[in-house]
Amino acid sequence: MLSARPRRVRRPLRRLNGADVQPLSRRIVAEALGSGILVATVVGSGIMAERLAGGNLAIALLGNTIATGAILVVLITILGPVSGAHFNPAVSMVFAARRELSWFELGPYVVAQCLGAVAGAALAHLMFDLAPIMIGTQARTGASQWLAEVVATFALVLTILGGLRFAPSAVPWLVGLVITAAYWFTASTSFANPAVTLARGFTTTFAGIALGDVPGFVIAQLIGAALAMAVAGILYPAATAPAARAQPAE
């Protein structure tokens, strides 16, 4: 007697809210657009907050935080059904590793996210009458900063995986809230996204990071994402379909 192995059933992020899988070209546009608007919000709100805060960095960070958390809720709600609303290479890599995004699709996703993010930074600069590209100079490095990025990305990815498992419709709010919180409880103010980190390496404004410090942040983010995926495998074991009826050996 032979019995089939239980089939692993997972909910792909790209089918958030039960939407049909869209053509790759449409998903790539959504990922680029979402990443661009996200970074334009992060950088633009940082510029506005710093100009209006009168030197009070806490108030500036608060303004930056509120805008970022709010736009994440909006973008994931409107673009999640199209592409999954990753906007983050670390998230896309996790879903590729979980076989919920093909490795063939991963490359275009990451390229679209990075290009869209850099374009978003340039757009924010132009809206505030600044040069479109400025090489970042704000030092953000060291063990504490890297640990903060591990923690921030871990929290983000675990939130996404847990949300998709138990409350898919709440994912936009869950992501917005976890990033809002992480802005304040992490020393790095929660970049938690390689594409956003790269884009913030091309601004000298409030949200910037020295371009040379970007690799350290990206490595920490990928470590955090991998740890979250491992922990999620323990906390949220994949559902299994009923075993197929045993068939006699021929």
N, C-alpha and C positions, 0 to 999 in steps of 0.2 A: 504494500500500500504506500502510495506517495501522497504527501500533503504539500500544498503550496505554502510558501512563506507569507505571513501577513503583509499586505501591501501598505506602505507608508503613505499617509494622506496628509498633505500640508496645505495651508492657505497662502498662496503667493501674495506678497506685498503688492505686486503690480495689479492685483485684482481687488484692491480695496473697495469695500462696500458692494462686492459681488459684481462689479462691472466686467464686461467682456474684455478679453485681451485685445488691445489695439495694435494696429500695424506698427512695426519697429520705427518707421520714419516719424509717425505721429508721436510715439513715446519719446523719441529723441528730442523733438521740438519742445515737448512739455518739460523734459528734464533741463534743457538749456534755458528755457524761459523762466522756469521756477527758480533755478539756481541764480539767474541774473537778477530777478526781482528780490530774492532773499538777500543777496549781497548788496544790492542798491539800497535796501532798507537798513542793513547793518551799518554800512559806511555812511549813508546819507543821514540817518538818525543820529549817528555819532557826531557828525559835523554840526548838525543843528543843535544837539544837546550841549556840546562843548561851547558853542557860541552863545547860547542863552543862559548857561549855568553860572556865568560870572566867576569862573575859576573853581566852583564847587564840584569836585570830581564825583562825589557821591550822587549828586543830582544829575550830572551828565550821564553817569552809568545807569541810573534809574530810567532816564528817558530812552537810552539806547536799548535797555532790557525790554521795556514795555513794547516798543515798536517791533523788535525782533520776535518776541513771543506771539504778538498779534498777527504778524504777517505769516508766520508758520501755520497758524490755525487756518487762515484763509487759503494759502497755497495748497496745503495738503487736502483741504476740502474740495477745491475746484480741480486740482490736477491729479489727485490720488486715483480716481477712477480711470484716468488716461494712462499714466505711466507707473503708478505706485508712489509717486512723489518722493523718490529717494533724495534727490538734490545733494547727494553725499556719496562719494566713492566708497567709504568704509561700509555704509549700509548696503550698497550694491554688491560689494564683495561678499558680505555675509550671506546675502540671498543667493548669490552664485554658488557659494560653498554649500548652501542648503538645497541646491538644485531647484530653486524657485525662480531663478533667472539664469538663462543659459550663459555659458562662458563666451559664446559668440556675441551675445548681446552686451556683455559686461564692458567690453572695450568702447563701443559707441556710447554707452551710458556715461562712462567716466570722462571721455573726451568732451561730450556735450556739457556735463556738469562743470568741468574746469573752464572751458571756453565761455560758457554762460556766466560763470562767477566772475571771471576777469572783466568781461563786458559790463557786468553790473557795477563793479567798482569804478570803471571808467565813466559810466552813465551818472553815477552819484557825483563824481568830481565835476562833470560838465554842468550838472544842475546847480552846483554851488560856485560856478565860475572858476574852477581850478583846472590845472592841466589834467588831461584824461589819464595819464599813467605817471605815477610817482613811486620810485623805489622805496619800499618801507625801511625805516631806520629805528623804530622803537624796539629795543631789546626785550625779548621774551624768551629766556633760556634758563637752563639749570634744572636740577633734579626735582625741585618742588613744582615747577611749571610743567614738566613732563608728566609727573605723577598726576597733577590736576587734569591734564588732557586724557590720561588713561581713565581716570574716574569719570570725567564728563562724558566721554564716548561710551564707556561701559553703561552708564546710566541711560543714555539716549537709546542705544541698541537694545538693551534689556527692556526698556519701556515699549519700544516698537514691537518686539517679539511677543511680549506679554499682552500688549493691547490687541494685537492681531489675533491672538489665541482666544482671549476672553471678551473683548469689547471692541470689535473692529470699527464701529461707528464713532467711538470715542478717541480714536488714534490722533486726529488733528489736535484736539485739546490736550491730550496726554503729552504729545511732543512739544507743543507750545509751552506747556507748564513745566516740563522737565528742563527745557532750555532756559526758561525764565528763572527757575530756581538755581540752576547750575551757574548762571551768570554771577550769582552772589555767593555760592558756597564753594566755588573752586578758585584757586589763586590765579588761574589763567583767564578767568571770565568765560570759560567754556566755548572754545572754538569748535571742538568736537566734529570736525568736518575737513578732510583734506582739500577739497575744492575751495571752500570758503577761506581756509588758511592760506592757500596759494594766492587767492585774489586779494586778501588783506596784506599780502607781501608787496602789493603794488599800490599802496597808499601810505602817505605820511600823516594821515589824520588820526583822530581819536581811536579808531578801530584797528589801526595798522600794526604790523609786526615786521621786524627786520627780515628782509628776504633770506638772509643767511640762517635765520632761526626757524624757517619753515620746515626743513627736513626733520628736525628733532620733534616738532609737533606732530607731523604726519606719522612718523614711526610710533609715537606714543598713542595716537588715535587708532592706528591699526591694531596695536596690542590690546587696547581697551575693547575694540569691537570683537576681536577673537575671544577674549575672556567672556564677554557677554554672550556670545554664541554658545560657548561651552557651558556656561551656567544655565542658559535657557534650555539646553538639552537635558539638563537634570531637573529643572523646575517644571518645564512644560514638555514632557515627552510627547512625541508625535502620536497623533491618533492612528489607530490601525483599523483597516476594514476587516470584517469577519473573514476567517480563513476559508478558502475555497473548499468545496466538498472534495473529500479524498477520492482519487480515481485509482482503479486497480492498475497495477503495472502490466505493461503489455509484454 
